[in-house]
Amino acid sequence: MTVVIVRFRARPGLGEDLVAWLTANQAALPAHAGFQHIVLCRDPHEPDCVVEIERWDRAEDHRAMVEAVGARGG
């Protein structure tokens, strides 16, 4: 199992917009080989900061997803 942790920082005041965008894009993740689970975390004291924790079967599976998203302009 591979765990990927990504920290995002939105522009001031746009934390909710970032969460909405990330949530909308999460719907496509189960279609990628090796995807297991994803969760978004937020600190109420830093509302423009979002941490995404992903579980994948292998690091290669995550890399393939990133490449596929990038190829589509994501």
C-alpha positions as CSV (number, residue, x, y, z in Angstrom):
1,M,0.0,0.0,0.0
2,T,1.1,3.6,-0.8
3,V,-0.1,6.6,1.1
4,V,0.1,10.0,-0.6
5,I,-0.3,13.2,1.4
6,V,-0.8,16.5,-0.5
7,R,-1.2,19.9,1.2
8,F,-3.0,22.6,-0.7
9,R,-3.2,26.2,0.2
10,A,-5.9,28.3,-1.5
11,R,-5.7,32.0,-2.0
12,P,-7.1,33.8,1.0
13,G,-10.8,33.3,1.4
14,L,-11.0,30.6,-1.3
15,G,-10.7,27.5,0.9
16,E,-14.3,26.5,0.3
17,D,-13.9,26.8,-3.5
18,L,-10.8,24.6,-3.3
19,V,-12.6,21.9,-1.3
20,A,-15.5,22.0,-3.8
21,W,-13.1,21.6,-6.7
22,L,-11.2,18.7,-5.1
23,T,-14.4,17.0,-4.0
24,A,-15.8,17.2,-7.6
25,N,-12.6,15.7,-9.0
26,Q,-12.4,12.9,-6.5
27,A,-15.4,11.2,-8.2
28,A,-13.2,10.1,-11.1
29,L,-10.5,8.4,-8.9
30,P,-12.1,5.0,-8.4
31,A,-11.8,4.5,-12.2
32,H,-8.0,4.5,-11.9
33,A,-6.2,1.2,-11.2
34,G,-4.9,0.8,-7.7
35,F,-7.1,3.5,-6.1
36,Q,-8.2,2.6,-2.6
37,H,-9.4,5.6,-0.6
38,I,-9.2,9.4,-0.3
39,V,-10.1,11.8,2.5
40,L,-9.9,15.6,2.7
41,C,-8.8,17.2,6.0
42,R,-9.0,20.8,7.1
43,D,-7.8,22.7,10.1
44,P,-10.6,25.1,11.3
45,H,-7.8,27.6,12.2
46,E,-6.5,27.6,8.6
47,P,-9.6,27.4,6.4
48,D,-7.6,28.0,3.2
49,C,-5.4,25.0,3.8
50,V,-6.6,21.5,2.8
51,V,-4.8,18.2,3.2
52,E,-5.6,15.3,1.0
53,I,-4.7,11.8,2.1
54,E,-4.9,9.1,-0.6
55,R,-4.3,5.3,-0.4
56,W,-3.1,3.4,-3.5
57,D,-2.1,-0.2,-4.1
58,R,1.3,1.0,-5.5
59,A,3.1,4.3,-6.0
60,E,3.1,3.5,-9.8
61,D,-0.7,3.5,-9.7
62,H,-0.7,7.0,-8.3
63,R,1.8,8.2,-10.8
64,A,-0.2,6.8,-13.7
65,M,-3.3,8.7,-12.4
66,V,-1.3,11.9,-12.2
67,E,0.0,11.5,-15.7
68,A,-3.5,10.7,-17.0
69,V,-5.0,13.8,-15.3
70,G,-2.2,15.9,-16.6
71,A,-2.7,14.6,-20.2
72,R,-6.3,15.8,-19.9
73,G,-5.2,19.3,-18.8
74,G,-6.0,18.7,-15.1
